[in-house]
Amino acid sequence: MAGAFFKQTYFIPKPTLTEENLPDQSGKVHIVTGGYAGVGLELTKILFQKNATIYAAGRSKDKANRAIEVIKNEFPNSTGRVEFLQLDLEDLSTIKRSAEEFLSKEPRLDVLVNNAGIMVPPAGSKTRQGYDLQMGVNCIGPFLFTQLLLPILRKTAATAPAGSVRITWASSLAADLSAPKGGVDIDEDGMPKVHKSPELNYGQSKSGNVMFAVEAARRYGKDGIISTAWNPGHLKSELSRTAGLSQTIFIKLLANPPKLGGYTELYASWSPDITLENNGAYVIPWGRIGQYNSALTKAIKPEAEGGEGRARKFWDWCERETENYI
């Protein structure tokens, strides 16, 4: 774990994919959840410069509209388009309506970036449906949103260049440093345990997104869809707005500009280094293919291959919990 921390924190190579060499995105459509603040905003700016259509999805229309105005003023020569998409990951009953709004406007979806999340809220915080808030916002909500958009992703992949249609998931170094051993602690009933420590629950939710990335690659690779998880890096962003004093101090001591995290996400979502052959890759700052720790690797591996099969179990639990909202 110390090795993972060092490799993902210090002496990080310069990003290899930036706005300078990203191909033109004219005609392509992307969704970036949380795409109007922090690292999500930086990614939206990069894509808009390259003439993409981007839906910045989240809860605050006012904040999104202010960010969109700034983006358009900053890049007046872009032929792209950026729009707000209402999305509340904390309330499963609203997510289908968000997906339907997008589907009513667009015939394709090239990349879905599940960027939005929450970090270490007060202990006991819950979603509208009563789930641990971090598990709900970081995992269950994005899972449902992705499932609702899967048909259009498959449709787009059928005619798009191989490996260009992608789903990417927000992980974190917390998956190595503050998650239960094996990533997600699943009880005898197949449910993830809710721990007393918000930090442990945060690490568990970030490990859950690693499991989503690997499991989606297994399930949808045959459709031509790539799925990745990424640790954006230690960043100055709104994600830490709910963190306690000790976490805030730690983040500030190591924090980097959000734009660097945007490059990590850009690599995970658009780099040609990631293909159907290495589908399920884990991307580390500022755009490199990394590895999970040994315990998480074993947990993710299917039981038939000598692993614990937790990725499939976690996916199956999320399917059961969201089936009434499809």
N, C-alpha and C positions, 0 to 999 in steps of 0.2 A: 504493500500500500504506500509506503514511503517513496518507492520508486515511481509509482503512478503520480503521486503528488509533485515530485520533482520534475518529471518529464512534462507534466501539463501546466507547470507554473513558472519555471525558470528556463532561460536560454532557449526560448521558443523561436523556431525559424520564422522568417518572414512569410506571409501568406503567398501562395502561388496562384490563387485565383482571386482576382479583384475586379473592380469596374473597368480596369484598363484592358483586360483580356477576356472578359465575359462576352460570349457571342451576342449579337443583336437578338432581342427577345420579342421583336414585332410579331403580333399574331398569337403570342402565347399568353396563357392565363394562369395566374398563381394566386393562392390564398396564403397569407401570413397572419396567423392568429397573434393578437397583440402587436400588430404591425404598425402601430402609430406611436409607440413609446419605446425607449431604451434600445436594446439590440434589434428588436423587431422593426423599429423605425429606420435604423441604419440599413437593414436589409432591404426594406421597401425603397429607400433612396437609391440604392445600388441598382435595383431592378428597374425603377422608373427611368433612370439615366439611359438604360438600354432599351427603352421603348416598350416595356412589358405592360400588360394589364394586371394590376394587383388589387386584390380585395384585402384591406386591412380590417381584420375581424376582431371584435371585442365588445365591451359593454358601454363605453362612453362615446356617444356620438359627438358631443361637443369637443372633447379632447381630440378625437379623430379628425374632425373637420378643421381644427386649428393646425394639426400636423400636416394634413393634406394641402392646405393653403401654403404652408412653409415649403413643402416639397415642390409644388408647382412653381413657386416663385424662385426657388433655388435652381431649378432646371427648366427654364422656359422653352428650350428647344426640343424637349422630349416630345415624341409623338405617342407616348404611352398614356395610360389612364390609371388612376388610383381612386378607389371608392371605399367607403365604409360599409362593412357588413355587420349587422347587429348579431352578437354571439355572447351568450352568458353560459360559460362552462360550469357554473355553480348550480345550475338548474336544468336537469335533464329534460324536463317537460317543454323547454323552449328551443332545444337544439334542432329538432326536426324542422321547425319553422325557419330557422336560419339557413339550413341546407336548402330548403325549398326556395327561399328567396334567391339564393345564388343560382340554383338550377333554372329558375325562371328567366335569368338574365344571360346565361352563358351556355354555349354548346360544347365547351371543352374545359378540362382542368389539367394543366401540365404538372404542376407541383403544389402539394399541400404541405406547408411548413407549420407543424404543431409547436409553435414557439411560446405561446402564452403559458403562464404558470404563476404559482404563489409559493413563497418560501417562509417557513417557520412562523405561522400566525400564532396567536395565543392558544395555549393548550385547551383542547376540547372544542375547537372551532369546527362547525359542521356545514355541510351543503344543505340546499333546500330539501333534499331527500334523506338527510340524516347521515351521510357518509362523512368520514374524516375529511376535512376541507382540502387538505393537500392531495389525498388520494382521489377525491372527486374532481378537483380543478385540473390537476396535473395528469391524471390517468383516465378516469371513467368518462369525463366529458369529452376529451379529445378522441377517445376510442369510439364513442357514439358518433361524433361528428364525422370521423373518418369512415365509419361503416355506411353512413348515409350518403357519402360522396363516392363510395367505391364504384358504383355503376358508371359514373361519368369518367372516373379515372381509367377504368377498363376500356371504355369506349375510346378515349383519347389515345391510350396505349396501342390500340389496334391499328392506328394509322400513323402514329408519331415515330420519330427515329428511335431505334432500340435503346433502352436505358434512359430515355429522357423524361419519362413520366415517373414521378417519385412522391413518396410520403416520407417525411422526416419528423423525428421525435426529439423533444428536448430532454436530454439527460443532464448529468452534472458530475463533477468530481466527487460529489456526495455519494454517488453510487458505489465508489470505492471506500470512502472515508467514514461515512456515517449511516450506512444501511445495515440491516441485519445480515448475518452471514448467509450468503446465497441470494441476497438481493431482496426478495419478497418473502416474508414469513407467512406461510400458508398453513392454516390449521386443519384439523381432521375433516371439517365440513367443506374444505376447499376455499375458505375465505381468508383474505389477508388480515393479519392481526393488526389491531390498532394499539400502538404503544403509548405509554405515558409521555415519552419524550417527543416533542414536536420535531426535533432534529432527526431522530430516528425515523419518524414517519416521512420526513422530507426525503431522506436518503432512500427509503423504501419506494416512494413514488417515482424517484428518478431511476431507480433500478427497474421499476415497472415499465418505464418507457423504453429501456434497453430491451426488455422482453418483448414488447410490442414490435420493435423494429425487427428483431430476429424472426419472430413468429409470422409477421406480415410478409417478410421476404420468403419464408417457406411456403406460405399459402398463395401469394400473389405473384411470385416470380414467374410462374408459368404464363401469367397474363401479360408479361413484359413490364411489370411495375417493380421499381427498386424501392427498398425501404432501408433507411439508415437512422441511427441515433447519434447524437453529438453532445459533447461537453463544450459549451461556447467559450469557457474560460472564466477567470475571475474578472468581473466587469463592474463598472459603475453604472448601475441600472436601477429601474424601479422595482425589480424583483425583490430587492432587500428592504423594501418599505415596511414590511411586517416583521423583520428580524429584530431580535433583541439587541441590547447594547454590546454584548461581547461579540456577537456575529457581525454587527455593523462595523466595529473597530477592526476586526479581522479582515473583512471585505475591503475596507478603505486602505488598509496597509498593503494589500496585494492587488488592488483593483486596477484594471486597464480600461482604456476608452472603449465604449460600446461598439464602435465601428469594427474593432478587431474581432469581437464576437460575431458581428455580421459576416465577416469573412469566413469564420468557421462554419456558419450555417450555409453560406453560399457554396462552399466546397462540398458539404454534405448533400446539398440539394441540386447542384449543377455540375460538379466536376466530372470530366470524362475519365478520371482515374477510377471512379466507382462504376462498375458494370454489373451485368446480370451474373457474371462469374463470381464476384465478391459481394453479392447482394447481402444485406444485413450488416454491413460494415459499421464500425464505431469510429467516429471522427473526433479528433482532439484539436486543441488550439494550434495554430490559426488556420487549420486545414491540412490535417494529416490523418492517415488511417492508423488507429491505435488498437489496443487490446483491452479486454475486460480482465479483472482479477480472476485468479484460478477458481475461487469459490463461486463467483457469478457465472463463469464459463461452464462449470459442472452443473450448476442449477439450471441453466438454459438448455443444455444438451438434452435431447429426447432420451427417455428411459431405454428405448431400444438400442441406443448407441452408448449406453453406460452412464448416462446422466440422470438428473433428478426430474426432468420434465416439468419444471416449474413454469416455464414460459407458456406452455400449452395449458397448464392448470389455471394460470392467472388469466390468460386469454378467455378460457371457457367460463371463468367466473364473471368476467366483464360482459361476455355475451349474455349470460343469464340475467345479470343486473340491468341490462339495457334493452332487453328484447321487447319490453312493453312500450318503448319509446321510439321504435323503428317505424 
